Amino acid sequence: MNSLHLFLPCPAGVEDLLRAEVSALIATPAQARRGGVTVQASWRDALRLNLHSRLCQRVLIELAHGEYRHEQDLYAAASAVSWEAWFTPRQSFKVELTAQHCPLKSLNFAALKIKDALVDRLRERLGERPNVDTHWPDVRVHAHLSASHLTLYIDTSGEPLFKRGWREDKGDAPLKETLAAAMLAASGWQAQTPLYDPCCGSGTIAIEAAQIACGIAPGAKRRFAFEKLLPFQPHVWAALKVEAQAQHQQPAVPIFGSDVAHRMVDFAQRNAERAGVGAAVQWRGGDALQRMPPAPSGIMLVNPPYGERIQSGGVADAEDFFNRLAAHWKKHYAGWSAWVLSPDLQLPSRMRLKESRRMPMWNGPIECRLFRFDMVAGSARTARAPDHPPSPPQAPAVTG
Ligand SMILES: C[S@@+](CC[C@H](N)C(=O)[O-])C[C@H]1O[C@@H](n2cnc3c(N)ncnc32)[C@H](O)[C@@H]1O
């Protein structure tokens, strides 16, 4: 349990940020791969990453990796894994399979072969077979098929890690918490700088920031799959949670969120209270085209509305909205940097602003850019940074 090979998947575009986060959290060098990060670490580190990582989707332990050509090779590889070291036949499980360029005819059949191998092994070794539960399994096994290789993982997280356990109220287009955290990490925001989201919706960006400012671990409010795995020792987990609680602190600066929809502001407030940061964020109602800066300088992080979600008196269309937003920022927000996540690659020219950074980021299947605009008194011109080619999103999953 002291040298596990971990894989931490993340959205495309976030790999380098996650590599830096993992290396810092467990003081071990990690490697960025396409769609995630690998690191050699202990069981305790795997627990620590589940509790503290804001950027990864889950923490997987690699149990097998090898070549395959036929379904029978998948059965043989899965039969050779010591599943009995991880869980018992009394626990339900599910096999989740992802594939890229897999030559096999049916991915469902491939997942079935892995499931059969696992069941047969536990029955032979322990005299009983575990049941499959595709909805609420105790244990999730992940299998990835490339064109030539199979990799098998056991999942220590369970529900994906963007589910922090505090969001009950959400609007139409909430950001995943992991993506909000990636925006914060990409912006380089430090908790001494005022932060404002003028289109906050259910509050994801401001709440993530407030938890960072208050030293609250993202996993403090949720359960994890590792609690049901055999290596789990409650006292080790309890000690990690106590250590995390000792990091709680008063935030150095207030964080601000506002939204034109008062219903959203109520949602955001309730979510913030559940997330333990009710007092750290100042929420307001109001139109982003009219709200004045809540501090003399700071960072705005914005996941703006599009199409019919734009609500503002007299605005003709999205073009008009972004035009007026840019004019408002140029006039009143000198000293602020605005980071805007948008699928519209032409946003800077629509806003008649020059971005100083543009970073590819995927919002689920939607290719976006995170643009940085620096508001300078009298002018908003900065040098244009080069665009980096984005990576495609991950392959869809099938289950068996
Ligand atoms: C894409 S959503 C933001 C979602 C948010 N990041 C979350 O995680 O819930 C855009 C938000 O902009 C708000 N909005 C629309 N027009 C606005 C305006 N003129 N001023 C401020 N907010 C506006 C909508 O009410 C919506 O909540």
The ligand as an ORCA input file, in Angstrom:
! r2SCAN-3c Opt
* xyz 0 1
  C     -23.880     30.500    -17.009
  S     -24.760     31.109    -15.636
  C     -23.575     31.137    -14.363
  C     -23.563     29.823    -13.614
  C     -22.684     29.856    -12.400
  N     -21.276     29.946    -12.757
  C     -22.968     28.629    -11.553
  O     -22.048     27.815    -11.352
  O     -24.104     28.434    -11.127
  C     -24.965     32.795    -16.022
  C     -25.689     33.604    -14.968
  O     -25.747     34.944    -15.410
  C     -26.940     35.509    -14.895
  N     -27.250     36.746    -15.689
  C     -27.929     36.867    -16.854
  N     -27.948     38.164    -17.240
  C     -27.254     38.855    -16.291
  C     -26.948     40.229    -16.123
  N     -27.347     41.152    -17.007
  N     -26.242     40.594    -15.015
  C     -25.843     39.674    -14.092
  N     -26.122     38.350    -14.207
  C     -26.813     37.955    -15.308
  C     -27.973     34.407    -15.019
  O     -29.031     34.648    -14.098
  C     -27.121     33.168    -14.686
  O     -27.252     32.854    -13.319
*
